[in-house]
Amino acid sequence: MKVVNAQSDQARTSIDLGGAEVAPTAGLTVLAADPDAENTAEERPVAPETSTVGGVDSSFTHTFPPHSVTFMRIKPRD
């Protein structure tokens, strides 16, 4: 799932997967930065961060950081 938060505030979001049976954790890749940040040959202030989030279910909430694009990799339950 991909979520874009173009706001300057965090976005607490309810996610409903329609009763899907999913693993309790998901992988995250987040690209977040000040809107004026710019990568150059010398500096790279905008870089993806990877992590794992718990509490994933068929319906859950997650807070997305300001000025971000988040890729959440949700897997089916084994």
PyRosetta script that sets phi, psi and omega in degrees:
from pyrosetta import init, pose_from_sequence

init()
pose = pose_from_sequence("MKVVNAQSDQARTSIDLGGAEVAPTAGLTVLAADPDAENTAEERPVAPETSTVGGVDSSFTHTFPPHSVTFMRIKPRD")
pose.set_psi(1, 142.3)
pose.set_omega(1, 177.7)
pose.set_phi(2, -118.7)
pose.set_psi(2, 132.1)
pose.set_omega(2, 178.5)
pose.set_phi(3, -128.5)
pose.set_psi(3, 129.8)
pose.set_omega(3, 176.6)
pose.set_phi(4, -108.6)
pose.set_psi(4, 125.5)
pose.set_omega(4, 173.7)
pose.set_phi(5, -114.7)
pose.set_psi(5, 99.6)
pose.set_omega(5, -179.0)
pose.set_phi(6, -87.7)
pose.set_psi(6, -0.9)
pose.set_omega(6, -179.2)
pose.set_phi(7, -77.5)
pose.set_psi(7, 162.7)
pose.set_omega(7, 176.7)
pose.set_phi(8, -87.7)
pose.set_psi(8, 1.6)
pose.set_omega(8, 177.0)
pose.set_phi(9, -118.3)
pose.set_psi(9, 158.4)
pose.set_omega(9, 173.3)
pose.set_phi(10, -59.9)
pose.set_psi(10, 153.9)
pose.set_omega(10, 178.4)
pose.set_phi(11, -122.4)
pose.set_psi(11, 101.3)
pose.set_omega(11, 174.7)
pose.set_phi(12, -76.8)
pose.set_psi(12, 119.0)
pose.set_omega(12, -169.7)
pose.set_phi(13, -127.1)
pose.set_psi(13, 135.0)
pose.set_omega(13, 173.2)
pose.set_phi(14, -87.0)
pose.set_psi(14, 131.6)
pose.set_omega(14, -178.8)
pose.set_phi(15, -118.4)
pose.set_psi(15, 126.1)
pose.set_omega(15, 180.0)
pose.set_phi(16, -121.5)
pose.set_psi(16, 115.4)
pose.set_omega(16, -178.3)
pose.set_phi(17, -96.5)
pose.set_psi(17, 17.8)
pose.set_omega(17, 173.5)
pose.set_phi(18, 65.0)
pose.set_psi(18, 34.5)
pose.set_omega(18, 178.1)
pose.set_phi(19, 83.1)
pose.set_psi(19, 6.2)
pose.set_omega(19, 179.2)
pose.set_phi(20, -61.1)
pose.set_psi(20, 140.5)
pose.set_omega(20, 176.2)
pose.set_phi(21, -89.3)
pose.set_psi(21, 112.0)
pose.set_omega(21, -174.1)
pose.set_phi(22, -124.8)
pose.set_psi(22, 159.6)
pose.set_omega(22, 175.9)
pose.set_phi(23, -63.1)
pose.set_psi(23, 150.0)
pose.set_omega(23, -175.7)
pose.set_phi(24, -74.7)
pose.set_psi(24, -7.3)
pose.set_omega(24, 177.1)
pose.set_phi(25, -126.6)
pose.set_psi(25, 155.8)
pose.set_omega(25, 178.6)
pose.set_phi(26, -139.1)
pose.set_psi(26, 149.3)
pose.set_omega(26, 175.2)
pose.set_phi(27, -84.8)
pose.set_psi(27, 140.7)
pose.set_omega(27, 178.9)
pose.set_phi(28, -120.8)
pose.set_psi(28, 140.2)
pose.set_omega(28, 165.8)
pose.set_phi(29, -126.9)
pose.set_psi(29, 120.1)
pose.set_omega(29, -175.4)
pose.set_phi(30, -120.6)
pose.set_psi(30, 131.3)
pose.set_omega(30, 173.3)
pose.set_phi(31, -116.0)
pose.set_psi(31, 107.7)
pose.set_omega(31, -176.7)
pose.set_phi(32, -135.7)
pose.set_psi(32, 138.6)
pose.set_omega(32, -179.5)
pose.set_phi(33, -166.2)
pose.set_psi(33, 164.5)
pose.set_omega(33, 172.6)
pose.set_phi(34, -59.5)
pose.set_psi(34, 139.9)
pose.set_omega(34, -178.7)
pose.set_phi(35, -57.7)
pose.set_psi(35, -24.4)
pose.set_omega(35, 179.8)
pose.set_phi(36, -91.2)
pose.set_psi(36, -2.7)
pose.set_omega(36, -179.3)
pose.set_phi(37, -65.8)
pose.set_psi(37, 144.8)
pose.set_omega(37, -177.0)
pose.set_phi(38, -143.4)
pose.set_psi(38, 128.2)
pose.set_omega(38, 173.6)
pose.set_phi(39, -78.8)
pose.set_psi(39, 138.1)
pose.set_omega(39, 176.3)
pose.set_phi(40, -129.7)
pose.set_psi(40, 179.2)
pose.set_omega(40, 177.7)
pose.set_phi(41, -64.5)
pose.set_psi(41, -28.4)
pose.set_omega(41, -177.2)
pose.set_phi(42, -93.7)
pose.set_psi(42, -31.5)
pose.set_omega(42, -175.7)
pose.set_phi(43, -130.1)
pose.set_psi(43, 144.3)
pose.set_omega(43, 179.7)
pose.set_phi(44, -131.2)
pose.set_psi(44, 72.1)
pose.set_omega(44, -179.0)
pose.set_phi(45, -73.1)
pose.set_psi(45, -17.9)
pose.set_omega(45, -180.0)
pose.set_phi(46, -106.5)
pose.set_psi(46, 111.2)
pose.set_omega(46, -178.5)
pose.set_phi(47, -144.5)
pose.set_psi(47, 145.5)
pose.set_omega(47, 179.5)
pose.set_phi(48, -70.7)
pose.set_psi(48, 146.7)
pose.set_omega(48, 174.5)
pose.set_phi(49, -120.8)
pose.set_psi(49, 134.7)
pose.set_omega(49, 179.6)
pose.set_phi(50, -110.7)
pose.set_psi(50, 147.2)
pose.set_omega(50, 177.9)
pose.set_phi(51, -161.5)
pose.set_psi(51, -178.3)
pose.set_omega(51, 176.5)
pose.set_phi(52, -124.4)
pose.set_psi(52, 141.0)
pose.set_omega(52, 178.7)
pose.set_phi(53, -120.8)
pose.set_psi(53, 140.7)
pose.set_omega(53, 177.6)
pose.set_phi(54, -102.4)
pose.set_psi(54, -179.3)
pose.set_omega(54, 177.9)
pose.set_phi(55, 79.3)
pose.set_psi(55, 14.2)
pose.set_omega(55, -179.6)
pose.set_phi(56, -78.0)
pose.set_psi(56, 136.1)
pose.set_omega(56, 179.5)
pose.set_phi(57, -152.9)
pose.set_psi(57, -172.8)
pose.set_omega(57, 179.7)
pose.set_phi(58, -66.7)
pose.set_psi(58, -19.8)
pose.set_omega(58, 174.6)
pose.set_phi(59, -145.5)
pose.set_psi(59, 124.7)
pose.set_omega(59, -178.1)
pose.set_phi(60, -157.5)
pose.set_psi(60, 173.2)
pose.set_omega(60, 176.3)
pose.set_phi(61, -119.2)
pose.set_psi(61, 152.7)
pose.set_omega(61, 176.8)
pose.set_phi(62, -148.1)
pose.set_psi(62, 145.0)
pose.set_omega(62, 178.0)
pose.set_phi(63, -102.1)
pose.set_psi(63, 121.3)
pose.set_omega(63, -179.1)
pose.set_phi(64, -97.7)
pose.set_psi(64, 134.1)
pose.set_omega(64, -177.2)
pose.set_phi(65, -66.8)
pose.set_psi(65, 158.6)
pose.set_omega(65, 177.8)
pose.set_phi(66, -64.4)
pose.set_psi(66, 151.8)
pose.set_omega(66, 176.6)
pose.set_phi(67, 47.6)
pose.set_psi(67, 59.7)
pose.set_omega(67, -174.6)
pose.set_phi(68, -140.9)
pose.set_psi(68, 160.6)
pose.set_omega(68, 167.3)
pose.set_phi(69, -123.9)
pose.set_psi(69, 126.5)
pose.set_omega(69, -178.6)
pose.set_phi(70, -121.3)
pose.set_psi(70, 131.6)
pose.set_omega(70, 173.5)
pose.set_phi(71, -108.5)
pose.set_psi(71, 118.6)
pose.set_omega(71, -179.7)
pose.set_phi(72, -111.3)
pose.set_psi(72, 118.2)
pose.set_omega(72, -179.5)
pose.set_phi(73, -97.2)
pose.set_psi(73, 101.9)
pose.set_omega(73, -177.5)
pose.set_phi(74, -101.8)
pose.set_psi(74, 125.8)
pose.set_omega(74, -177.6)
pose.set_phi(75, -106.8)
pose.set_psi(75, 152.3)
pose.set_omega(75, 175.0)
pose.set_phi(76, -64.4)
pose.set_psi(76, 151.2)
pose.set_omega(76, 177.2)
pose.set_phi(77, -68.4)
pose.set_psi(77, 139.2)
pose.set_omega(77, 179.0)
pose.set_phi(78, -72.4)
pose.dump_pdb("model.pdb")
